[in-house]
């Protein structure tokens, strides 16, 4: 069987959730499947963006400008159709094989339309409608995302299979001793309004009222929609607290792993997540998690983290205080987190995805 895969996410300049998903899934598929042939479509050579895959994986570089998926990939599907086309993120080409599988990650644009431009809303609505109506099968990355899809679109539930994401087991593992100048808590993700950063900053300000807490707050990620509200919130804090909020910008995978392993906690009280990789990676790295009790996060973290209402900064601050002031709680959450993380893997994700592609 020839499996075509839209690998355009691999060549994106910055790696976020969907890019990580695509890259890690390709690596895992390469390890478990030596029988089927794979053709990876992209507008640019994959180059050093991904390690060498198996001999049954070939690149098909088809350069084009805007609307690569809809126009250029569609032309490719007209002339050289694979047996199955797999699109790891939302947008399927207008012309596609009868057997086309798509992974749908979240419906954030439906819940927070005010955080998107009108052009983005139109595009997301159009792309999602096409994917939902025309894909032969849909992979959802969480039960929450599946439920969200069923609530917002008319879909036969049998057309949706939930396949959880995984984590890099070589990278994300506990360290014996943390190496840093000062203790800190960490958030990683795009610094945008949708991620609830302002309320997390307010929670951090409540936390810092405790004289024994000296932790910095590292906010790692590219600026996004509403970033000016984040910088404004920081500017209004007392100088000693504002100076301890660190904004390193986008960090490489290597730097992110270093930040995560040496953090005393991952603080991830976002308002909406289709899956939420950072809490899983934190649990695997032996880092306690304080996260949101909304959307997919409880499904991923279970009872291995402190889950809090993301709309209540005081409650978030209390949860952080409870964690940072209790060594026994930290050890308990680390232990539970390692067990919880072991339930997820890219190998398992690849096996379940391959089952969908074969069926």
C-alpha positions in Angstrom: 0.0 0.0 0.0 1.2 3.5 -0.8 0.5 6.0 2.0 0.8 9.6 1.1 1.4 12.1 3.9 1.1 15.9 3.9 4.5 16.6 5.5 4.3 20.4 5.0 4.2 21.0 8.8 7.7 19.5 9.1 9.3 22.5 7.2 7.6 25.2 9.2 10.2 27.6 10.8 8.9 27.2 14.3 7.8 23.9 15.9 4.6 24.1 17.8 2.0 21.4 18.7 0.9 20.3 15.2 4.5 20.3 13.9 5.7 18.2 16.8 2.8 15.8 16.2 3.7 15.4 12.5 7.4 14.9 13.1 7.2 12.5 16.0 4.4 10.4 14.3 6.5 10.1 11.1 9.5 9.0 13.2 7.4 6.4 15.0 5.7 5.1 11.9 9.2 4.6 10.3 10.2 2.4 13.2 7.1 0.2 13.3 6.1 -0.2 9.6 8.6 -1.7 7.1 5.8 -3.1 4.8 4.0 -0.1 3.4 5.5 2.5 1.2 5.3 6.2 2.2 5.4 9.3 0.1 5.9 12.6 2.0 4.6 15.7 0.2 6.1 19.1 1.1 6.7 22.5 -0.5 10.4 22.4 0.5 13.0 19.6 1.2 12.6 18.2 4.6 16.4 18.4 5.1 17.5 18.4 8.7 14.1 19.0 10.1 13.6 15.2 10.7 16.0 12.3 11.1 16.5 9.8 8.3 13.5 7.6 8.0 13.3 4.0 6.6 13.9 3.0 3.0 10.2 2.8 2.4 9.8 6.6 3.1 10.4 8.9 0.0 10.1 12.6 -0.3 8.1 14.4 -2.9 9.0 18.1 -3.0 6.4 20.1 -4.9 7.2 23.8 -4.5 4.4 26.4 -4.6 3.3 29.6 -2.9 0.2 30.3 -0.9 -2.6 27.7 -0.7 -0.1 24.9 -1.2 -2.5 22.3 0.3 -5.6 23.3 -1.7 -4.0 24.0 -5.1 -0.6 22.3 -5.5 -1.3 19.2 -3.5 -4.7 18.9 -5.3 -2.9 18.9 -8.6 -0.6 16.1 -7.3 -3.6 14.1 -6.2 -5.1 14.4 -9.7 -2.0 12.9 -11.4 -0.4 10.6 -8.9 -2.9 9.5 -6.3 -1.7 7.3 -3.3 -3.8 4.5 -2.0 -4.4 6.5 1.2 -3.7 10.1 1.9 -3.0 11.1 5.5 -3.2 14.8 6.5 -1.8 15.3 10.1 -3.4 18.7 10.6 -6.8 20.0 9.5 -6.5 21.0 5.9 -7.2 18.4 3.2 -6.6 19.3 -0.5 -9.7 20.1 -2.5 -9.0 17.1 -4.8 -8.0 14.0 -2.7 -8.2 10.2 -2.8 -11.4 8.5 -1.7 -9.5 7.2 1.2 -8.3 10.4 3.0 -7.6 10.4 6.7 -7.3 13.7 8.6 -6.2 14.5 12.2 -8.3 17.3 13.8 -6.6 18.8 16.8 -9.0 21.4 18.2 -11.8 23.9 17.5 -10.3 26.9 19.3 -11.5 29.3 16.6 -15.1 28.2 17.4 -14.8 29.0 21.1 -12.6 32.1 20.9 -13.5 33.8 17.6 -12.6 37.2 19.0 -9.0 36.1 19.2 -8.7 35.5 15.4 -8.8 37.9 12.4 -11.9 37.7 10.2 -9.7 36.2 7.4 -8.5 33.5 9.9 -12.0 32.7 11.0 -13.2 32.3 7.4 -10.3 30.1 6.5 -10.6 27.8 9.6 -14.3 27.4 9.2 -13.9 26.6 5.5 -11.0 24.1 6.1 -12.8 22.4 9.0 -16.0 22.1 7.0 -14.2 20.5 4.1 -12.3 18.1 6.4 -15.4 17.0 8.3 -17.5 16.5 5.2 -15.0 14.9 2.8 -12.4 12.9 4.9 -13.2 9.2 4.9 -12.1 9.0 8.5 -11.1 11.5 11.3 -8.5 11.1 14.0 -9.1 13.2 17.1 -6.3 13.7 19.6 -8.5 13.5 22.7 -12.0 12.4 23.7 -12.6 16.1 24.4 -11.8 17.0 20.8 -14.0 14.2 19.6 -16.9 15.5 21.8 -16.2 19.0 20.6 -16.4 17.9 16.9 -19.7 16.0 17.5 -21.2 19.1 19.3 -20.3 21.5 16.5 -20.7 19.3 13.4 -23.0 16.6 12.1 -20.7 13.6 12.1 -21.3 9.9 12.6 -19.3 9.1 15.7 -18.0 6.0 14.0 -16.1 8.2 11.6 -13.9 9.5 14.5 -11.1 7.5 16.2 -9.4 9.0 19.2 -5.6 8.5 19.1 -3.6 10.2 21.9 -0.3 11.9 21.3 3.0 10.8 23.0 6.3 12.1 24.2 10.0 11.6 23.3 11.1 9.0 25.9 14.8 9.8 25.3 14.4 13.5 25.9 11.8 13.7 28.7 13.1 11.8 31.7 13.8 12.9 35.3 17.1 14.5 36.3 18.9 13.6 39.6 19.8 17.2 40.3 18.3 20.4 39.0 20.8 22.9 37.5 19.8 26.5 37.6 20.8 29.8 39.1 17.4 30.5 40.7 14.3 28.3 41.3 11.5 28.9 38.8 8.1 27.7 37.5 7.6 27.3 33.8 5.0 27.9 31.1 5.6 27.0 27.5 3.4 27.8 24.6 2.5 30.7 22.4 2.1 33.9 24.5 -1.4 34.8 23.5 -4.7 35.7 25.0 -6.2 32.2 24.4 -3.5 30.7 26.7 -4.8 32.7 29.7 -1.3 34.2 30.4 -2.6 37.3 32.1 -4.5 35.4 34.7 -1.5 33.1 35.3 0.6 36.3 35.8 -2.0 37.4 38.4 -1.7 34.0 40.1 2.0 34.4 40.2 1.7 37.8 41.8 -0.5 36.3 44.5 2.1 33.5 45.0 4.9 36.0 45.4 3.2 37.7 48.4 4.6 34.8 50.4 8.0 36.0 51.7 9.5 32.5 51.4 8.7 32.1 47.8 11.5 33.4 45.5 10.7 31.5 42.3 10.9 33.2 39.0 8.2 32.6 36.3 9.6 31.7 32.9 7.1 32.3 30.0 8.7 30.6 27.0 7.1 31.1 23.6 6.6 33.4 20.7 4.3 36.4 21.1 0.8 35.9 19.8 -2.6 37.6 19.6 -3.0 39.8 22.7 0.7 39.8 23.6 0.5 43.6 24.5 -2.0 42.7 27.3 0.6 40.4 28.7 3.4 42.9 28.7 1.0 45.5 30.1 0.0 43.2 33.0 3.7 42.6 33.8 4.4 46.3 33.8 1.8 47.0 36.4 3.4 44.6 38.9 5.8 45.6 41.7 9.3 45.8 40.2 10.7 42.9 42.2 8.0 40.6 40.9 8.0 42.0 37.3 11.8 41.5 37.1 11.3 37.8 38.0 9.1 37.2 35.0 11.4 35.9 32.3 10.4 36.1 28.6 13.1 34.2 26.6 10.9 34.1 23.4 10.6 31.0 21.3 13.0 28.3 22.5 14.5 25.4 20.6 13.5 21.9 21.6 16.9 21.4 23.3 16.4 24.6 25.4 12.8 23.7 26.2 13.8 20.3 27.6 16.5 22.0 29.7 14.0 24.6 31.0 11.4 21.9 31.8 13.7 19.4 33.6 15.1 22.1 35.8 11.7 23.7 36.7 10.1 23.2 40.1 6.7 23.1 38.4 5.0 23.4 35.0 2.2 26.0 35.3 -0.2 25.4 32.5 -3.6 26.8 33.4 -4.7 27.5 29.8 -8.3 28.0 28.8 -8.4 25.6 25.8 -6.3 22.6 24.7 -7.1 19.9 22.2 -4.5 17.8 23.9 -1.8 19.7 25.7 1.7 18.2 25.2 3.6 20.2 27.9 1.8 18.6 30.9 2.5 15.1 29.5 6.1 16.0 28.8 6.4 17.5 32.3 5.1 14.4 34.0 7.5 12.2 32.0 10.4 14.5 33.1 9.4 14.2 36.7 8.2 17.7 37.0 5.0 18.4 39.1 2.1 19.9 37.1 -0.4 22.7 38.0 -2.8 22.9 35.2 -6.3 23.8 34.1 -9.3 21.7 35.0 -10.9 22.5 31.6 -11.1 20.9 28.1 -8.7 18.0 27.5 -6.2 18.6 30.3 -8.0 16.5 33.0 -8.2 13.7 30.5 -4.4 13.8 30.0 -3.2 14.6 33.5 -5.8 12.6 35.5 -5.0 12.7 39.2 -1.3 13.1 38.6 -1.4 16.9 38.8 -3.1 19.8 40.6 -6.1 20.9 38.4 -7.5 24.4 39.0 -10.1 26.7 37.6 -8.2 28.9 35.1 -10.6 31.8 35.6 -9.5 32.2 39.3 -6.0 33.6 39.7 -6.2 33.3 43.5 -7.0 29.6 43.4 -4.2 29.0 40.9 -1.8 30.9 43.3 -3.0 28.8 46.2 -2.3 25.6 44.2 1.2 26.7 43.4 1.8 27.7 47.0 0.5 24.3 48.2 2.9 22.5 45.8 6.0 24.6 46.3 5.7 24.5 50.1 5.2 20.7 50.4 8.1 18.4 49.6 5.8 15.4 50.2 3.2 16.6 47.7 5.9 17.3 45.1 7.2 13.7 45.5 3.7 12.3 45.3 2.9 14.2 42.1 6.2 13.2 40.5 5.6 9.6 41.2 2.0 9.7 39.9 3.1 11.7 36.9 5.7 9.1 35.8 3.1 6.4 36.0 0.5 8.5 34.1 3.0 9.5 31.4 3.9 5.8 30.8 0.4 5.4 29.4 1.2 7.5 26.4 3.9 7.0 23.7 4.5 7.9 20.1 4.9 4.2 19.3 1.4 3.6 20.6 0.2 6.7 18.7 1.8 5.3 15.5 0.4 1.8 15.9 -3.2 3.1 16.4 -2.8 5.6 13.5 -1.5 2.8 11.2 -4.5 0.7 12.2 -6.8 3.5 11.0 -4.8 3.9 7.7 -5.0 0.2 7.0 -8.7 0.0 7.8 
